[in-house]
């Protein structure tokens, strides 16, 4: 068995593309998506506006928008109003806020609502929605001031006015993410997500290795030795397990070093990595002995690797997925591996807190090994014909 382990380790190290697909390519993906998502929270929403009123009131309204965190004002010349509106229609501008002439006079008079015109590109709702919410919030503040003035005119004191105008419901935001005071962003989704996804790429490497053994006649020669089937399978399995363990350590370490991803309890992380490796390579054993050829094996491996990543919450949080997809995702090993990683990394979980995820990953690996043992006699017979 040890000779098989040594042979497979040498083949993994010498195999063309193994280093790229198992180490370099995941790093590229983590860098690409990590750089994109790490800047999402730092971006600003540009508010294009035209002030046709040119009064202190309109300028005060615009200034209030600019004071909101995450929003940046961009004045457009009034002489190009028609052209700017057409740019919104053409999708060249996301939105355009127009403060018409007479806005300040109408607002001070208080006899009718002061009008604002907000031109939007319907395809940019994710950008225009927050702008409209901010504009409405500032407009409501003017309404609150009018009500306060009316109450004061009736003789109500400042304390009474404040008591009347205070919100009926106040929401207090309480963040509970383990014991870690640091903030988390999408990078904490990307690093473990792509680590899990690419760990399952070992399926293709294992499948090619088994098919190569069968087609080269190596398996037939091994039949003449006293080597037992289980020993042969374990000898083929251990090098792949080692490859996945090294891969996960490198990718998680890369995420920690480059993006400062918090790893949490290292003992719990090691347990997740080990169970993930057993799960992926166990499934790889089953697939390698079930498929009839390399093309079929490649298709099934990609379906499990990419399909499981899509529905298992490796690309984006499962909370953002449709309910049906969330239900399907729970039957994939990728989902449980990702949950275990994030619980350790983001919620300071320990081994006792993630035992369910670890048990499910081990169950997948054990099921794969049992299928491989059951399928091995047929695999041997196919090699001799």
C-alpha atoms as a printed R data frame, in Angstrom:
    type eleno elety resid chain resno       x       y       z
1   ATOM     1    CA   UNK     A     1   0.000   0.000   0.000
2   ATOM     2    CA   UNK     A     2   2.821   2.391   0.824
3   ATOM     3    CA   UNK     A     3   4.292   1.907  -2.624
4   ATOM     4    CA   UNK     A     4   0.939   2.915  -4.148
5   ATOM     5    CA   UNK     A     5   0.849   6.021  -1.932
6   ATOM     6    CA   UNK     A     6   4.355   7.033  -3.002
7   ATOM     7    CA   UNK     A     7   3.550   6.414  -6.647
8   ATOM     8    CA   UNK     A     8   0.373   8.495  -6.556
9   ATOM     9    CA   UNK     A     9   2.069  11.341  -4.704
10  ATOM    10    CA   UNK     A    10   4.756  11.489  -7.369
11  ATOM    11    CA   UNK     A    11   2.107  11.483 -10.103
12  ATOM    12    CA   UNK     A    12   0.215  14.291  -8.379
13  ATOM    13    CA   UNK     A    13   3.353  16.397  -8.137
14  ATOM    14    CA   UNK     A    14   4.372  15.704 -11.730
15  ATOM    15    CA   UNK     A    15   0.868  15.851 -13.205
16  ATOM    16    CA   UNK     A    16   0.386  18.627 -15.733
17  ATOM    17    CA   UNK     A    17  -2.093  21.210 -14.510
18  ATOM    18    CA   UNK     A    18  -2.497  19.852 -10.972
19  ATOM    19    CA   UNK     A    19  -0.691  22.778  -9.367
20  ATOM    20    CA   UNK     A    20  -2.611  25.259 -11.497
21  ATOM    21    CA   UNK     A    21  -6.085  23.800 -10.917
22  ATOM    22    CA   UNK     A    22  -5.640  22.977  -7.231
23  ATOM    23    CA   UNK     A    23  -3.547  25.936  -5.999
24  ATOM    24    CA   UNK     A    24  -2.902  28.729  -8.505
25  ATOM    25    CA   UNK     A    25  -6.372  28.937 -10.062
26  ATOM    26    CA   UNK     A    26  -8.169  29.162  -6.673
27  ATOM    27    CA   UNK     A    27  -5.760  31.929  -5.649
28  ATOM    28    CA   UNK     A    28  -6.589  33.846  -8.829
29  ATOM    29    CA   UNK     A    29 -10.317  33.510  -8.134
30  ATOM    30    CA   UNK     A    30  -9.886  34.603  -4.511
31  ATOM    31    CA   UNK     A    31  -7.840  37.634  -5.619
32  ATOM    32    CA   UNK     A    32 -10.326  38.543  -8.342
33  ATOM    33    CA   UNK     A    33 -13.523  38.280  -6.342
34  ATOM    34    CA   UNK     A    34 -11.894  39.294  -3.065
35  ATOM    35    CA   UNK     A    35 -10.704  42.574  -4.603
36  ATOM    36    CA   UNK     A    36 -14.135  43.246  -6.080
37  ATOM    37    CA   UNK     A    37 -16.146  42.512  -2.959
38  ATOM    38    CA   UNK     A    38 -13.698  44.110  -0.513
39  ATOM    39    CA   UNK     A    39 -14.373  47.504  -2.119
40  ATOM    40    CA   UNK     A    40 -18.162  47.197  -2.226
41  ATOM    41    CA   UNK     A    41 -18.725  48.760   1.184
42  ATOM    42    CA   UNK     A    42 -16.287  51.604   0.397
43  ATOM    43    CA   UNK     A    43 -17.993  52.733  -2.811
44  ATOM    44    CA   UNK     A    44 -20.144  55.866  -2.966
45  ATOM    45    CA   UNK     A    45 -23.442  56.478  -4.719
46  ATOM    46    CA   UNK     A    46 -23.265  59.489  -7.048
47  ATOM    47    CA   UNK     A    47 -26.288  61.773  -6.954
48  ATOM    48    CA   UNK     A    48 -26.629  63.726 -10.189
49  ATOM    49    CA   UNK     A    49 -28.702  66.864  -9.647
50  ATOM    50    CA   UNK     A    50 -29.736  70.111 -11.327
51  ATOM    51    CA   UNK     A    51 -30.709  73.065  -9.146
52  ATOM    52    CA   UNK     A    52 -33.027  75.362 -11.117
53  ATOM    53    CA   UNK     A    53 -34.161  77.200  -7.984
54  ATOM    54    CA   UNK     A    54 -30.813  78.644  -6.863
55  ATOM    55    CA   UNK     A    55 -32.093  79.622  -3.428
56  ATOM    56    CA   UNK     A    56 -30.722  79.073   0.054
57  ATOM    57    CA   UNK     A    57 -33.505  76.530   0.653
58  ATOM    58    CA   UNK     A    58 -32.635  74.427  -2.397
59  ATOM    59    CA   UNK     A    59 -28.936  74.589  -1.565
60  ATOM    60    CA   UNK     A    60 -29.677  73.511   1.996
61  ATOM    61    CA   UNK     A    61 -31.684  70.550   0.662
62  ATOM    62    CA   UNK     A    62 -28.851  69.474  -1.618
63  ATOM    63    CA   UNK     A    63 -26.316  69.907   1.177
64  ATOM    64    CA   UNK     A    64 -28.380  67.601   3.402
65  ATOM    65    CA   UNK     A    65 -28.151  64.861   0.764
66  ATOM    66    CA   UNK     A    66 -24.387  65.289   0.537
67  ATOM    67    CA   UNK     A    67 -24.033  64.847   4.295
68  ATOM    68    CA   UNK     A    68 -25.416  61.296   4.140
69  ATOM    69    CA   UNK     A    69 -22.621  58.731   4.396
70  ATOM    70    CA   UNK     A    70 -21.959  56.882   1.140
71  ATOM    71    CA   UNK     A    71 -23.466  59.553  -1.117
72  ATOM    72    CA   UNK     A    72 -21.566  62.014  -3.306
73  ATOM    73    CA   UNK     A    73 -23.136  64.993  -5.097
74  ATOM    74    CA   UNK     A    74 -22.465  65.724  -8.741
75  ATOM    75    CA   UNK     A    75 -23.965  68.949 -10.036
76  ATOM    76    CA   UNK     A    76 -25.095  69.067 -13.652
77  ATOM    77    CA   UNK     A    77 -25.330  72.381 -15.525
78  ATOM    78    CA   UNK     A    78 -28.911  73.603 -15.924
79  ATOM    79    CA   UNK     A    79 -28.256  74.471 -19.547
80  ATOM    80    CA   UNK     A    80 -27.930  70.747 -20.373
81  ATOM    81    CA   UNK     A    81 -31.136  69.637 -18.620
82  ATOM    82    CA   UNK     A    82 -32.797  68.200 -21.717
83  ATOM    83    CA   UNK     A    83 -29.613  66.392 -22.686
84  ATOM    84    CA   UNK     A    84 -29.173  65.010 -19.159
85  ATOM    85    CA   UNK     A    85 -32.742  63.674 -19.097
86  ATOM    86    CA   UNK     A    86 -32.085  61.960 -22.410
87  ATOM    87    CA   UNK     A    87 -28.901  60.426 -20.973
88  ATOM    88    CA   UNK     A    88 -31.022  58.831 -18.219
89  ATOM    89    CA   UNK     A    89 -33.329  57.418 -20.903
90  ATOM    90    CA   UNK     A    90 -30.297  56.099 -22.791
91  ATOM    91    CA   UNK     A    91 -28.816  54.473 -19.676
92  ATOM    92    CA   UNK     A    92 -25.798  56.781 -19.575
93  ATOM    93    CA   UNK     A    93 -26.923  58.297 -16.262
94  ATOM    94    CA   UNK     A    94 -28.491  56.214 -13.499
95  ATOM    95    CA   UNK     A    95 -30.644  59.062 -12.247
96  ATOM    96    CA   UNK     A    96 -31.125  62.815 -12.208
97  ATOM    97    CA   UNK     A    97 -32.659  64.857  -9.386
98  ATOM    98    CA   UNK     A    98 -34.145  68.149 -10.604
99  ATOM    99    CA   UNK     A    99 -35.024  70.924  -8.154
100 ATOM   100    CA   UNK     A   100 -37.417  73.128 -10.141
101 ATOM   101    CA   UNK     A   101 -37.640  76.883  -9.968
102 ATOM   102    CA   UNK     A   102 -39.888  78.032  -7.117
103 ATOM   103    CA   UNK     A   103 -39.039  75.096  -4.875
104 ATOM   104    CA   UNK     A   104 -37.913  77.291  -1.987
105 ATOM   105    CA   UNK     A   105 -40.879  79.676  -2.230
106 ATOM   106    CA   UNK     A   106 -43.412  76.835  -2.292
107 ATOM   107    CA   UNK     A   107 -41.720  75.093   0.626
108 ATOM   108    CA   UNK     A   108 -41.720  78.211   2.781
109 ATOM   109    CA   UNK     A   109 -45.347  79.022   1.958
110 ATOM   110    CA   UNK     A   110 -46.448  75.575   3.055
111 ATOM   111    CA   UNK     A   111 -49.754  75.752   1.161
112 ATOM   112    CA   UNK     A   112 -48.950  72.830  -1.125
113 ATOM   113    CA   UNK     A   113 -46.167  70.255  -1.483
114 ATOM   114    CA   UNK     A   114 -42.937  71.496  -3.037
115 ATOM   115    CA   UNK     A   115 -42.188  69.409  -6.115
116 ATOM   116    CA   UNK     A   116 -39.001  67.528  -6.914
117 ATOM   117    CA   UNK     A   117 -38.484  65.605 -10.149
118 ATOM   118    CA   UNK     A   118 -36.440  62.414  -9.949
119 ATOM   119    CA   UNK     A   119 -35.637  60.828 -13.330
120 ATOM   120    CA   UNK     A   120 -34.470  57.221 -13.037
121 ATOM   121    CA   UNK     A   121 -33.184  54.454 -15.268
122 ATOM   122    CA   UNK     A   122 -35.409  51.455 -14.381
123 ATOM   123    CA   UNK     A   123 -32.506  49.065 -14.990
124 ATOM   124    CA   UNK     A   124 -30.477  50.732 -12.201
125 ATOM   125    CA   UNK     A   125 -32.945  50.226  -9.354
126 ATOM   126    CA   UNK     A   126 -30.211  49.003  -7.005
127 ATOM   127    CA   UNK     A   127 -28.589  52.460  -7.254
128 ATOM   128    CA   UNK     A   128 -31.606  54.735  -7.637
129 ATOM   129    CA   UNK     A   129 -33.580  53.082  -4.822
130 ATOM   130    CA   UNK     A   130 -31.231  54.237  -2.028
131 ATOM   131    CA   UNK     A   131 -31.115  57.753  -3.523
132 ATOM   132    CA   UNK     A   132 -34.907  58.013  -3.569
133 ATOM   133    CA   UNK     A   133 -35.077  56.748   0.018
134 ATOM   134    CA   UNK     A   134 -32.616  59.414   1.179
135 ATOM   135    CA   UNK     A   135 -34.461  62.183  -0.683
136 ATOM   136    CA   UNK     A   136 -37.779  61.111   0.864
137 ATOM   137    CA   UNK     A   137 -36.201  60.959   4.315
138 ATOM   138    CA   UNK     A   138 -34.888  64.525   4.003
139 ATOM   139    CA   UNK     A   139 -38.262  65.680   2.658
140 ATOM   140    CA   UNK     A   140 -39.938  64.116   5.717
141 ATOM   141    CA   UNK     A   141 -37.669  66.166   7.951
142 ATOM   142    CA   UNK     A   142 -39.144  69.338   6.452
143 ATOM   143    CA   UNK     A   143 -42.609  67.974   7.211
144 ATOM   144    CA   UNK     A   144 -41.556  67.326  10.809
145 ATOM   145    CA   UNK     A   145 -40.340  70.921  11.145
146 ATOM   146    CA   UNK     A   146 -43.678  72.231   9.866
147 ATOM   147    CA   UNK     A   147 -45.602  70.115  12.375
148 ATOM   148    CA   UNK     A   148 -43.307  71.310  15.167
149 ATOM   149    CA   UNK     A   149 -43.899  74.928  14.195
150 ATOM   150    CA   UNK     A   150 -47.678  74.375  14.111
151 ATOM   151    CA   UNK     A   151 -47.603  72.778  17.563
152 ATOM   152    CA   UNK     A   152 -45.497  75.615  18.942
153 ATOM   153    CA   UNK     A   153 -48.020  78.092  17.568
154 ATOM   154    CA   UNK     A   154 -50.730  76.438  19.642
155 ATOM   155    CA   UNK     A   155 -48.707  77.081  22.784
156 ATOM   156    CA   UNK     A   156 -47.076  73.664  23.154
157 ATOM   157    CA   UNK     A   157 -43.703  73.832  24.878
158 ATOM   158    CA   UNK     A   158 -40.490  72.392  23.390
159 ATOM   159    CA   UNK     A   159 -40.646  69.311  25.630
160 ATOM   160    CA   UNK     A   160 -44.202  68.541  24.587
161 ATOM   161    CA   UNK     A   161 -43.411  69.084  20.911
162 ATOM   162    CA   UNK     A   162 -40.436  66.750  21.163
163 ATOM   163    CA   UNK     A   163 -42.541  64.151  22.972
164 ATOM   164    CA   UNK     A   164 -45.256  64.283  20.291
165 ATOM   165    CA   UNK     A   165 -42.798  64.061  17.402
166 ATOM   166    CA   UNK     A   166 -40.612  61.322  18.757
167 ATOM   167    CA   UNK     A   167 -40.892  58.006  16.832
168 ATOM   168    CA   UNK     A   168 -43.476  55.561  18.118
169 ATOM   169    CA   UNK     A   169 -41.095  52.701  17.426
170 ATOM   170    CA   UNK     A   170 -37.321  52.814  17.739
171 ATOM   171    CA   UNK     A   171 -35.217  50.027  16.284
172 ATOM   172    CA   UNK     A   172 -31.979  49.250  18.096
173 ATOM   173    CA   UNK     A   173 -29.429  47.392  15.968
174 ATOM   174    CA   UNK     A   174 -27.504  44.772  17.926
175 ATOM   175    CA   UNK     A   175 -24.747  42.920  16.077
176 ATOM   176    CA   UNK     A   176 -24.045  39.458  17.417
177 ATOM   177    CA   UNK     A   177 -21.197  37.746  15.573
178 ATOM   178    CA   UNK     A   178 -19.488  35.508  18.074
179 ATOM   179    CA   UNK     A   179 -16.951  37.269  20.251
180 ATOM   180    CA   UNK     A   180 -15.156  39.044  17.435
181 ATOM   181    CA   UNK     A   181 -15.476  42.846  17.447
182 ATOM   182    CA   UNK     A   182 -14.197  43.249  13.887
183 ATOM   183    CA   UNK     A   183 -16.540  43.788  10.964
184 ATOM   184    CA   UNK     A   184 -17.041  41.185   8.264
185 ATOM   185    CA   UNK     A   185 -17.608  41.601   4.558
186 ATOM   186    CA   UNK     A   186 -17.974  39.526   1.421
187 ATOM   187    CA   UNK     A   187 -14.316  38.475   1.535
188 ATOM   188    CA   UNK     A   188 -15.300  36.244   4.451
189 ATOM   189    CA   UNK     A   189 -17.698  34.587   2.001
190 ATOM   190    CA   UNK     A   190 -15.229  34.373  -0.887
191 ATOM   191    CA   UNK     A   191 -12.208  32.821   0.843
192 ATOM   192    CA   UNK     A   192 -13.897  29.787   2.450
193 ATOM   193    CA   UNK     A   193 -16.335  29.522  -0.462
194 ATOM   194    CA   UNK     A   194 -13.687  29.108  -3.135
195 ATOM   195    CA   UNK     A   195 -11.589  26.946  -0.820
196 ATOM   196    CA   UNK     A   196 -14.496  24.500  -0.589
197 ATOM   197    CA   UNK     A   197 -15.336  24.733  -4.280
198 ATOM   198    CA   UNK     A   198 -11.836  23.963  -5.508
199 ATOM   199    CA   UNK     A   199 -11.380  21.208  -2.912
200 ATOM   200    CA   UNK     A   200 -13.930  19.249  -4.953
201 ATOM   201    CA   UNK     A   201 -11.826  19.646  -8.096
202 ATOM   202    CA   UNK     A   202  -9.845  16.697  -6.725
203 ATOM   203    CA   UNK     A   203 -12.677  14.549  -8.129
204 ATOM   204    CA   UNK     A   204 -11.346  14.957 -11.669
205 ATOM   205    CA   UNK     A   205  -7.785  14.213 -10.631
206 ATOM   206    CA   UNK     A   206  -8.836  11.021  -8.851
207 ATOM   207    CA   UNK     A   207 -11.031   9.929 -11.742
208 ATOM   208    CA   UNK     A   208  -8.194  10.361 -14.245
209 ATOM   209    CA   UNK     A   209  -5.831   8.463 -11.955
210 ATOM   210    CA   UNK     A   210  -8.131   5.426 -11.634
211 ATOM   211    CA   UNK     A   211  -8.923   5.370 -15.345
212 ATOM   212    CA   UNK     A   212  -5.213   5.644 -16.094
213 ATOM   213    CA   UNK     A   213  -4.540   2.651 -13.827
214 ATOM   214    CA   UNK     A   214  -7.152   0.633 -15.647
215 ATOM   215    CA   UNK     A   215  -6.136   1.580 -19.179
216 ATOM   216    CA   UNK     A   216  -2.390   1.173 -18.572
217 ATOM   217    CA   UNK     A   217  -2.800  -2.378 -17.287
218 ATOM   218    CA   UNK     A   218  -1.383  -1.484 -13.881
219 ATOM   219    CA   UNK     A   219  -4.543  -2.598 -12.146
220 ATOM   220    CA   UNK     A   220  -4.438  -5.989 -13.887
221 ATOM   221    CA   UNK     A   221  -0.867  -6.556 -12.734
222 ATOM   222    CA   UNK     A   222  -1.821  -5.685  -9.171
223 ATOM   223    CA   UNK     A   223  -4.407  -8.452  -9.215
224 ATOM   224    CA   UNK     A   224  -1.629 -11.025  -9.282
225 ATOM   225    CA   UNK     A   225  -0.298  -9.725  -5.946
226 ATOM   226    CA   UNK     A   226  -1.746 -10.459  -2.497
227 ATOM   227    CA   UNK     A   227  -2.809  -6.805  -2.183
228 ATOM   228    CA   UNK     A   228  -6.347  -6.553  -0.864
229 ATOM   229    CA   UNK     A   229  -8.945  -4.310  -2.557
230 ATOM   230    CA   UNK     A   230  -9.360  -2.104   0.512
231 ATOM   231    CA   UNK     A   231  -5.599  -1.611   0.785
232 ATOM   232    CA   UNK     A   232  -5.461  -0.637  -2.892
233 ATOM   233    CA   UNK     A   233  -8.309   1.876  -2.474
234 ATOM   234    CA   UNK     A   234  -6.724   3.377   0.634
235 ATOM   235    CA   UNK     A   235  -3.388   3.635  -1.169
236 ATOM   236    CA   UNK     A   236  -5.059   5.539  -4.006
237 ATOM   237    CA   UNK     A   237  -7.087   7.658  -1.565
238 ATOM   238    CA   UNK     A   238  -4.394   8.921   0.828
239 ATOM   239    CA   UNK     A   239  -2.406  11.007  -1.734
240 ATOM   240    CA   UNK     A   240  -5.580  12.781  -2.856
241 ATOM   241    CA   UNK     A   241  -6.507  13.462   0.768
242 ATOM   242    CA   UNK     A   242  -3.062  14.934   1.384
243 ATOM   243    CA   UNK     A   243  -3.450  17.122  -1.716
244 ATOM   244    CA   UNK     A   244  -6.779  18.523  -0.485
245 ATOM   245    CA   UNK     A   245  -5.409  19.186   3.003
246 ATOM   246    CA   UNK     A   246  -2.417  21.066   1.587
247 ATOM   247    CA   UNK     A   247  -4.690  22.950  -0.819
248 ATOM   248    CA   UNK     A   248  -7.039  24.111   1.962
249 ATOM   249    CA   UNK     A   249  -4.185  25.164   4.244
250 ATOM   250    CA   UNK     A   250  -2.571  27.187   1.451
251 ATOM   251    CA   UNK     A   251  -5.807  28.910   0.360
252 ATOM   252    CA   UNK     A   252  -6.991  29.746   3.879
253 ATOM   253    CA   UNK     A   253  -3.515  30.960   4.792
254 ATOM   254    CA   UNK     A   254  -3.472  33.047   1.621
255 ATOM   255    CA   UNK     A   255  -6.810  34.630   2.533
256 ATOM   256    CA   UNK     A   256  -5.574  35.394   6.036
257 ATOM   257    CA   UNK     A   257  -2.272  36.875   4.856
258 ATOM   258    CA   UNK     A   258  -3.624  38.948   1.956
259 ATOM   259    CA   UNK     A   259  -7.105  39.977   3.122
260 ATOM   260    CA   UNK     A   260  -6.794  39.589   6.874
261 ATOM   261    CA   UNK     A   261  -9.538  36.965   7.052
262 ATOM   262    CA   UNK     A   262 -10.089  35.865  10.653
263 ATOM   263    CA   UNK     A   263  -9.542  32.108  10.982
264 ATOM   264    CA   UNK     A   264 -10.892  31.583  14.500
265 ATOM   265    CA   UNK     A   265 -10.180  28.413  16.468
266 ATOM   266    CA   UNK     A   266  -7.381  26.702  14.553
267 ATOM   267    CA   UNK     A   267  -8.269  23.330  16.044
268 ATOM   268    CA   UNK     A   268 -11.818  23.641  14.748
269 ATOM   269    CA   UNK     A   269 -10.520  24.853  11.380
270 ATOM   270    CA   UNK     A   270  -8.237  21.816  11.159
271 ATOM   271    CA   UNK     A   271 -11.212  19.554  11.905
272 ATOM   272    CA   UNK     A   272 -13.268  21.175   9.136
273 ATOM   273    CA   UNK     A   273 -10.388  20.873   6.648
274 ATOM   274    CA   UNK     A   274  -9.858  17.219   7.534
275 ATOM   275    CA   UNK     A   275 -13.559  16.345   7.261
276 ATOM   276    CA   UNK     A   276 -13.836  18.287   4.000
277 ATOM   277    CA   UNK     A   277 -10.864  16.354   2.610
278 ATOM   278    CA   UNK     A   278 -12.371  13.011   3.651
279 ATOM   279    CA   UNK     A   279 -15.711  14.014   2.154
280 ATOM   280    CA   UNK     A   280 -14.347  15.183  -1.209
281 ATOM   281    CA   UNK     A   281 -11.940  12.299  -1.701
282 ATOM   282    CA   UNK     A   282 -14.532   9.743  -0.541
283 ATOM   283    CA   UNK     A   283 -16.934  11.020  -3.175
284 ATOM   284    CA   UNK     A   284 -14.033  10.979  -5.626
285 ATOM   285    CA   UNK     A   285 -13.444   7.274  -4.954
286 ATOM   286    CA   UNK     A   286 -17.089   6.480  -5.647
287 ATOM   287    CA   UNK     A   287 -17.210   8.475  -8.874
288 ATOM   288    CA   UNK     A   288 -13.908   7.035 -10.110
289 ATOM   289    CA   UNK     A   289 -15.220   3.491  -9.833
290 ATOM   290    CA   UNK     A   290 -18.736   4.241 -11.074
291 ATOM   291    CA   UNK     A   291 -18.038   6.086 -14.335
292 ATOM   292    CA   UNK     A   292 -17.409   4.239 -17.576
293 ATOM   293    CA   UNK     A   293 -14.997   6.682 -19.131
294 ATOM   294    CA   UNK     A   294 -13.170   9.965 -18.688
295 ATOM   295    CA   UNK     A   295 -15.752  12.098 -20.503
296 ATOM   296    CA   UNK     A   296 -18.562  10.823 -18.307
297 ATOM   297    CA   UNK     A   297 -16.414  11.235 -15.212
298 ATOM   298    CA   UNK     A   298 -15.488  14.802 -16.145
299 ATOM   299    CA   UNK     A   299 -19.146  15.736 -16.637
300 ATOM   300    CA   UNK     A   300 -20.246  14.266 -13.309
301 ATOM   301    CA   UNK     A   301 -17.288  15.810 -11.483
302 ATOM   302    CA   UNK     A   302 -18.040  19.269 -12.877
303 ATOM   303    CA   UNK     A   303 -21.715  18.884 -12.030
304 ATOM   304    CA   UNK     A   304 -20.877  18.067  -8.412
305 ATOM   305    CA   UNK     A   305 -18.148  20.727  -8.105
306 ATOM   306    CA   UNK     A   306 -19.838  23.656  -9.873
307 ATOM   307    CA   UNK     A   307 -23.463  22.689  -9.250
308 ATOM   308    CA   UNK     A   308 -22.812  22.105  -5.559
309 ATOM   309    CA   UNK     A   309 -20.980  25.423  -5.323
310 ATOM   310    CA   UNK     A   310 -23.906  27.279  -6.912
311 ATOM   311    CA   UNK     A   311 -26.658  25.891  -4.673
312 ATOM   312    CA   UNK     A   312 -24.505  25.274  -1.603
313 ATOM   313    CA   UNK     A   313 -23.902  28.950  -0.870
314 ATOM   314    CA   UNK     A   314 -20.256  29.141  -1.906
315 ATOM   315    CA   UNK     A   315 -20.715  32.060  -4.300
316 ATOM   316    CA   UNK     A   316 -23.152  34.169  -2.294
317 ATOM   317    CA   UNK     A   317 -24.930  33.833   1.052
318 ATOM   318    CA   UNK     A   318 -27.754  31.308   1.034
319 ATOM   319    CA   UNK     A   319 -30.066  33.931   2.548
320 ATOM   320    CA   UNK     A   320 -30.075  35.706  -0.827
321 ATOM   321    CA   UNK     A   321 -31.186  32.597  -2.726
322 ATOM   322    CA   UNK     A   322 -34.759  31.474  -3.471
323 ATOM   323    CA   UNK     A   323 -36.250  29.192  -0.828
324 ATOM   324    CA   UNK     A   324 -36.288  26.169  -3.160
325 ATOM   325    CA   UNK     A   325 -32.567  26.587  -3.876
326 ATOM   326    CA   UNK     A   326 -31.843  26.880  -0.156
327 ATOM   327    CA   UNK     A   327 -33.620  23.572   0.454
328 ATOM   328    CA   UNK     A   328 -31.681  21.863  -2.345
329 ATOM   329    CA   UNK     A   329 -28.422  23.334  -1.097
330 ATOM   330    CA   UNK     A   330 -28.820  21.659   2.281
331 ATOM   331    CA   UNK     A   331 -28.341  18.226   0.712
332 ATOM   332    CA   UNK     A   332 -24.930  19.168  -0.710
333 ATOM   333    CA   UNK     A   333 -21.687  18.655   1.235
334 ATOM   334    CA   UNK     A   334 -20.525  22.093   0.068
335 ATOM   335    CA   UNK     A   335 -23.273  23.750   2.111
336 ATOM   336    CA   UNK     A   336 -22.215  22.041   5.343
337 ATOM   337    CA   UNK     A   337 -18.525  22.714   4.746
338 ATOM   338    CA   UNK     A   338 -19.220  26.401   4.140
339 ATOM   339    CA   UNK     A   339 -21.429  26.633   7.225
340 ATOM   340    CA   UNK     A   340 -18.717  25.037   9.344
341 ATOM   341    CA   UNK     A   341 -16.024  27.383   8.012
342 ATOM   342    CA   UNK     A   342 -18.130  30.502   8.534
343 ATOM   343    CA   UNK     A   343 -19.237  29.471  12.015
344 ATOM   344    CA   UNK     A   344 -15.607  29.075  13.050
345 ATOM   345    CA   UNK     A   345 -14.341  32.162  11.231
346 ATOM   346    CA   UNK     A   346 -17.191  34.585  11.898
347 ATOM   347    CA   UNK     A   347 -18.920  33.313  15.035
348 ATOM   348    CA   UNK     A   348 -15.946  32.008  17.022
349 ATOM   349    CA   UNK     A   349 -17.365  28.483  17.027
350 ATOM   350    CA   UNK     A   350 -15.407  25.519  18.355
351 ATOM   351    CA   UNK     A   351 -15.501  21.833  17.449
352 ATOM   352    CA   UNK     A   352 -18.419  21.192  19.795
353 ATOM   353    CA   UNK     A   353 -20.454  23.890  18.031
354 ATOM   354    CA   UNK     A   354 -19.992  22.458  14.529
355 ATOM   355    CA   UNK     A   355 -20.240  18.742  15.225
356 ATOM   356    CA   UNK     A   356 -23.309  18.373  13.000
357 ATOM   357    CA   UNK     A   357 -21.524  19.781   9.939
358 ATOM   358    CA   UNK     A   358 -18.476  17.621  10.627
359 ATOM   359    CA   UNK     A   359 -20.614  14.495  11.018
360 ATOM   360    CA   UNK     A   360 -22.423  15.160   7.732
361 ATOM   361    CA   UNK     A   361 -19.148  15.662   5.858
362 ATOM   362    CA   UNK     A   362 -17.765  12.437   7.303
363 ATOM   363    CA   UNK     A   363 -20.995  10.638   6.364
364 ATOM   364    CA   UNK     A   364 -20.586  11.731   2.746
365 ATOM   365    CA   UNK     A   365 -16.990  10.491   2.748
366 ATOM   366    CA   UNK     A   366 -17.890   7.172   4.370
367 ATOM   367    CA   UNK     A   367 -20.723   6.652   1.891
368 ATOM   368    CA   UNK     A   368 -18.304   7.260  -0.966
369 ATOM   369    CA   UNK     A   369 -15.834   4.729   0.435
370 ATOM   370    CA   UNK     A   370 -18.570   2.107   0.854
371 ATOM   371    CA   UNK     A   371 -19.728   2.637  -2.724
372 ATOM   372    CA   UNK     A   372 -16.120   2.301  -3.911
373 ATOM   373    CA   UNK     A   373 -15.635  -0.978  -2.027
374 ATOM   374    CA   UNK     A   374 -18.891  -2.320  -3.426
375 ATOM   375    CA   UNK     A   375 -18.043  -1.220  -6.955
376 ATOM   376    CA   UNK     A   376 -14.409  -2.346  -6.939
377 ATOM   377    CA   UNK     A   377 -14.984  -5.963  -8.181
378 ATOM   378    CA   UNK     A   378 -16.846  -4.669 -11.235
379 ATOM   379    CA   UNK     A   379 -14.107  -2.109 -11.822
380 ATOM   380    CA   UNK     A   380 -11.503  -4.900 -11.737
381 ATOM   381    CA   UNK     A   381 -13.472  -7.041 -14.154
382 ATOM   382    CA   UNK     A   382 -13.773  -4.157 -16.601
383 ATOM   383    CA   UNK     A   383  -9.987  -3.796 -16.488
384 ATOM   384    CA   UNK     A   384  -9.407  -7.376 -17.510
385 ATOM   385    CA   UNK     A   385 -11.637  -7.217 -20.579
